[in-house]
Amino acid sequence: MTITVQAIYEQGVLRLTEPILLEEGTHVEVIVITKESQSLEKNPAEILAEIAAMPLEANHDEFSGRDYDKILYS
């Protein structure tokens, strides 16, 4: 099961900002992503929009988006 919640680090302890439904004594794995580092990352919609805006062919390069299948599957 995966649950994403916000937390605040205070006096050496992560304090959740909202309750979660877990049995007492449940072992969990914690991955910490700070808000500062998230602001530099792009969300999936932004990444896909950048990919969609890329040209299919470049003037100065032999490889283009049109060659994708040929290169990948031949």
N, C-alpha and C positions, 0 to 999 in steps of 0.2 A: 504494500500500500504506500502511496506517496501523498503527502500533505504539504502544501506550501503555506507558510505563515510568516508574518513579520515578527521581528524580535528586536529588543534593545539590549545592548551589552552594558551592564552596570555592575561595578564592584566585582568583576571577575565572573559574573553570571549572565547567561542569556535569559532575558525575561520576555516571554511571548506576549504579544499585544492583544491576543484573543485566545480563548480556551480551545483546546482540541480534545477529541474523544479518544483517549488511550487508556488502557487499563494501567493501574498503578504498577510500577516495576517493569513496564515494557521497555525493552532495549531499542534504541533508535540510532540511526546514523545521521550526523549533521553535516551539511555542506554550507559554508558561510560565504555569501556573496554580498559585499558591502554596497550600499546605495551609490557611493562615489564611482565604483567600477561599473555599475550598471548604466550610469548615465553616458558612458563612453560607448557602450555596446548598442547595436541596432536591433530592433525587433525584426522578426521574420518578414513582416510585410514590407519594411523598408529595404531589406536585403533583396527580396524578390523584385521590388520596383526598380532597384539599381540594375539587376540582371536583365530585366525586360527592356530597360533603356539602352542596353549595349547594342552596338550595331552588329548585324549579321556578318558583315564583311568589313575588314580593315583595308585601307589603301596601301599601307606599307608592310603588311604581313601576309605571308602565304596562307597561314591557317585562318579559317573563319568559322563562324557558327554553322555554315552550310556543310563544312567538312566533318562535323561532329560524328555522325554515324559511320562514315567511311573510315575514320581514324580509329574509332572505338571498337567497331565490330569487324573490320576486314583483316 
